[in-house]
Amino acid sequence: MRRFRKILSTAVLTALLVGGTAGGASASSVSAPGGPLPGTAAWLADDSLGRELPDPGTASPADVAAFFGGLTGAQRQRLVEEHPAVVGNLDGAPVELRYEANAPAGDQVLAYDPRGRGLIAQVVGDLENAAHVSVIVPGSDIDVSTFDRTAQRAADLQEEAGDDTAVIAWAGYTTPSGIGLDQATGRLAEAGAERLGRFTDGLDAAGLPDPTLFCHSYGSVVCGLAAADTDAGDIVVMGSPGMRADNVTALDTDARVWAAKSPDDWIGRVPHVDFLGLGHGADPTSPDFGATVLPADDVPEHDAYFTPGTSTLTAFAAIAEGDLR
């Protein structure tokens, strides 16, 4: 009984500490946007091509890519103009069409869903001609209204890595919000991992290089759960509360796994437990986990791993370019 109380109190502490990322307001559980995107019914009813259009809910990114590959330029253009909300979020569709469909939401936007708190993915660099592609997966309290933080990290990484690298700021899942149990459980990470796997499948179907995933804080939980279902060449986690795996082998991935944690990061106070669904397991920077640990002594806080001039950003850029093995 004493051991049970100790484990339970540790799990509760995990929830409180991870919840501390949010800063102020408390929040109850949040939900991801459900159901088909607006415009899906009209898309599925469109018979102008003399054949069915791929169902956004069931068609694989490879099937989507094959469908668009069989269209003329005029046919593609008409679909963008008639069904922008669908084309703009259809993994496997050509990059330039998704940009055009999402143009009202911003420059080089690869996905945009305005429902709820909003989901968005935006590219820095020349994605269609990039030799290397990176995807930044953010943690708690990131949505359309706070996306500028993730977009700035993408810009800083792309500038450090160089012109042959494109970086995608991917706020493509519903992140935990406020102080609550969502940060200490895997519910939102599980949904996010499914979306991340499909997104990277879409990059592959579009003929783009295997990505490097940069996963911050709760985003590392998402990447841990998605690891087996992506073709990422490298997975880099920073400020991680855990990846819901005991070690690299348990991630079931061929990707190289890297981890960074600053001694000044509050995440170091989070107990690495996994009990009754609370906590995210082992510390990825621990020797037993098996990741390659990156230096992070000059990172001043939890949100500063992409700060220009830090050893972490320098290492991230080298990994993104394939120069660090």
C-alpha positions in Angstrom: 0.0 0.0 0.0 2.8 2.4 0.8 4.4 1.7 -2.6 1.1 2.3 -4.3 0.6 5.7 -2.6 4.2 6.7 -3.6 3.6 5.8 -7.2 0.2 7.5 -7.2 1.6 10.7 -5.7 4.4 10.7 -8.2 1.9 10.3 -11.1 -0.1 13.2 -9.7 3.0 15.3 -9.4 3.8 14.5 -13.1 0.4 15.8 -14.1 0.9 19.0 -12.1 4.5 19.6 -13.4 3.7 18.9 -17.0 0.7 21.0 -16.7 3.0 23.8 -15.6 4.0 24.4 -19.2 0.8 26.3 -19.7 1.5 29.1 -17.3 -1.9 30.3 -16.1 -5.4 29.2 -16.8 -6.6 25.8 -16.0 -8.4 23.8 -18.7 -10.5 20.7 -18.9 -9.8 18.1 -21.5 -9.8 19.4 -25.1 -10.9 17.5 -28.1 -9.6 17.3 -31.6 -11.8 18.5 -34.5 -14.0 15.6 -35.4 -15.8 14.6 -38.6 -14.9 15.5 -42.1 -13.5 18.8 -43.1 -16.0 21.5 -44.3 -16.5 20.9 -48.1 -16.1 17.2 -48.0 -19.7 16.4 -48.9 -19.4 18.6 -52.0 -16.1 17.1 -52.9 -17.5 13.5 -52.8 -20.5 14.6 -54.8 -18.4 16.1 -57.6 -18.7 13.8 -60.6 -17.3 16.3 -63.2 -14.3 14.1 -63.9 -16.5 11.1 -64.7 -15.1 9.2 -61.7 -15.2 9.3 -58.0 -12.8 11.6 -56.2 -10.7 10.0 -53.4 -12.4 10.0 -50.0 -10.4 12.3 -47.7 -11.3 10.0 -44.8 -10.2 6.7 -46.3 -7.9 7.2 -49.3 -4.2 6.6 -48.6 -1.8 9.4 -49.4 -0.3 7.1 -52.1 -3.8 6.8 -53.6 -4.3 10.5 -53.5 -0.9 11.1 -55.2 -1.8 8.6 -58.0 -5.2 10.3 -58.5 -3.7 13.8 -59.0 -0.9 12.3 -61.1 -3.6 11.2 -63.6 -5.2 14.6 -64.0 -4.5 17.4 -66.5 -3.4 20.8 -65.3 -6.8 22.2 -66.0 -8.5 19.5 -64.0 -6.2 20.0 -61.0 -6.8 23.8 -61.1 -10.6 23.3 -61.1 -10.5 21.1 -58.1 -8.4 23.7 -56.2 -10.8 26.4 -57.1 -13.9 24.4 -56.3 -12.7 22.5 -53.2 -9.9 24.5 -51.6 -10.6 23.2 -48.0 -10.2 19.6 -49.2 -7.3 19.9 -51.5 -5.4 22.1 -49.0 -5.5 19.3 -46.4 -5.2 16.3 -48.6 -2.1 14.4 -47.7 -0.5 13.1 -50.9 -1.7 16.0 -53.1 1.0 18.0 -54.9 2.6 20.6 -52.8 1.9 23.5 -55.2 -1.8 22.7 -55.2 -2.0 22.7 -51.4 -0.2 26.0 -51.2 -2.7 27.5 -53.7 -5.7 26.1 -51.9 -4.4 27.4 -48.5 -3.3 30.8 -49.8 -5.9 32.8 -47.8 -4.4 31.3 -44.6 -0.8 32.4 -45.4 2.3 31.9 -47.4 3.4 28.3 -48.2 0.7 26.8 -45.9 0.6 23.0 -46.4 -2.5 22.4 -44.3 -5.1 24.5 -42.5 -8.1 23.5 -40.5 -9.9 26.5 -38.9 -12.2 24.4 -36.7 -11.8 24.6 -32.9 -8.4 26.1 -31.9 -7.2 25.4 -35.4 -4.5 23.2 -37.0 -1.9 24.5 -39.4 1.3 23.4 -41.2 3.6 25.9 -42.9 6.8 25.5 -44.8 10.0 27.6 -44.6 12.2 27.1 -47.6 11.8 25.4 -51.0 10.0 22.2 -50.2 9.5 21.0 -53.7 13.3 21.1 -54.5 14.7 20.5 -51.1 17.4 17.9 -50.6 16.5 17.6 -46.9 13.2 18.0 -45.1 12.6 18.6 -41.4 9.3 18.7 -39.5 9.0 20.5 -36.1 6.4 18.9 -33.9 5.5 21.4 -31.0 4.2 20.7 -27.5 1.5 22.1 -25.3 -0.5 25.3 -26.0 0.3 25.6 -29.7 -2.6 26.3 -32.1 -3.3 28.8 -34.8 -3.3 31.7 -32.3 0.1 30.8 -30.9 1.6 29.3 -34.1 4.1 32.1 -34.6 6.3 30.4 -31.9 6.7 27.2 -33.9 7.0 29.1 -37.2 9.9 31.1 -35.8 11.6 27.9 -34.7 11.2 26.6 -38.2 12.7 29.8 -39.6 15.7 29.7 -37.3 16.4 26.1 -38.1 16.1 26.6 -41.8 18.4 29.6 -41.8 21.0 27.6 -39.8 20.7 24.5 -42.0 20.8 26.3 -45.4 19.0 26.6 -48.6 18.9 22.9 -49.5 16.8 22.2 -46.4 13.1 22.9 -46.0 11.5 23.0 -42.6 7.8 22.4 -41.9 6.3 23.9 -38.8 3.6 21.3 -38.1 0.9 22.3 -35.6 -1.2 19.5 -37.2 -2.6 18.0 -34.0 -4.7 19.3 -31.0 -2.1 20.0 -28.3 -2.9 20.0 -24.6 -4.1 23.4 -23.4 -3.9 25.0 -20.0 -3.2 23.1 -16.8 -4.8 19.7 -16.7 -4.4 15.9 -17.1 -4.1 16.1 -20.9 -0.4 17.0 -20.6 0.3 13.9 -18.4 -1.7 11.4 -20.5 -1.3 10.1 -24.0 -4.8 10.7 -25.3 -4.0 13.7 -27.5 -0.6 12.3 -28.4 -2.2 9.1 -29.7 -4.5 11.2 -32.0 -1.5 13.4 -33.0 0.7 10.4 -33.8 -1.9 9.1 -36.2 -2.1 12.5 -37.9 1.7 12.8 -38.0 2.1 9.4 -39.6 -0.4 10.2 -42.3 1.3 13.6 -42.9 4.7 12.1 -43.4 3.2 9.4 -45.6 1.9 12.3 -47.7 5.4 13.8 -47.9 6.6 10.4 -49.2 3.8 10.1 -51.7 4.6 13.6 -53.0 8.2 12.3 -53.7 9.9 14.3 -51.0 12.9 13.1 -49.0 12.5 11.2 -45.8 12.0 13.8 -43.0 13.8 14.5 -39.8 11.4 15.0 -36.9 12.2 17.6 -34.3 9.9 17.0 -31.4 9.6 19.5 -28.5 8.1 18.7 -25.0 4.7 17.0 -25.4 5.5 16.8 -29.1 8.1 14.1 -28.2 5.3 12.0 -26.9 3.6 12.3 -30.2 6.8 11.4 -32.1 7.4 8.4 -29.8 4.0 7.0 -30.6 4.4 7.8 -34.3 7.9 6.5 -34.6 7.0 3.0 -35.9 4.7 4.5 -38.6 6.9 7.1 -40.1 9.8 6.9 -42.6 11.8 9.5 -40.7 15.5 9.1 -41.0 16.1 10.9 -37.7 14.0 11.7 -34.6 15.2 14.5 -32.4 13.5 15.1 -29.0 14.2 18.0 -26.7 12.7 18.9 -23.3 11.0 15.6 -23.4 8.7 14.3 -20.6 9.1 10.8 -22.2 8.3 9.0 -25.4 6.0 6.3 -24.0 8.7 3.8 -24.6 11.3 2.2 -22.3 14.1 2.6 -24.8 15.0 3.2 -28.4 14.4 -0.4 -29.3 10.8 -0.2 -28.0 10.1 2.7 -30.5 10.3 0.1 -33.3 11.9 2.5 -35.7 15.0 2.5 -38.0 15.4 6.2 -37.4 18.4 7.5 -35.5 17.1 8.9 -32.2 18.7 12.0 -30.6 17.8 13.7 -27.3 18.6 17.0 -25.6 17.7 18.3 -22.2 19.1 21.5 -20.7 20.1 21.5 -17.0 18.0 24.7 -16.7 14.9 23.1 -18.2 12.0 22.6 -15.7 11.2 19.3 -17.5 14.0 17.8 -15.4 11.7 18.0 -12.4 9.1 15.9 -14.0 9.1 12.3 -12.7 9.6 9.8 -15.5 6.8 7.4 -14.6 4.1 5.5 -16.5 1.3 4.5 -14.1 -2.3 4.0 -14.8 -1.9 6.1 -17.9 -0.2 9.0 -16.2 3.3 10.0 -17.2 5.2 9.3 -20.3 7.9 6.9 -19.2 11.7 6.9 -19.5 13.8 10.0 -19.9 15.2 9.9 -23.5 18.4 11.5 -22.3 19.1 8.7 -19.8 21.9 6.3 -20.6 19.7 3.3 -20.6 17.3 4.7 -23.2 19.8 4.5 -25.9 19.4 7.8 -27.8 22.4 9.9 -28.8 22.5 12.7 -26.3 23.2 16.2 -27.6 24.9 18.9 -25.6 22.5 21.5 -24.2 24.3 23.2 -21.3 23.9 26.6 -22.9 20.1 26.4 -23.4 18.6 28.7 -20.8 15.0 27.4 -20.6 12.5 24.9 -21.8 11.5 26.9 -24.9 14.9 27.9 -26.0 16.3 24.9 -27.8 16.0 26.5 -31.2 17.5 29.8 -30.1 20.2 31.1 -32.5 23.7 30.6 -31.1 22.9 27.6 -28.9 24.7 24.4 -29.2 21.4 22.6 -29.8 20.4 24.7 -32.8 23.9 24.1 -34.3 23.5 20.3 -33.8 19.9 20.3 -35.1 21.0 22.0 -38.3 23.8 19.4 -38.8 21.3 16.6 -38.2 18.8 18.2 -40.6 21.5 18.4 -43.3 22.6 14.8 -42.7 26.1 16.0 -41.5 25.9 14.6 -38.0 25.9 10.8 -37.6 
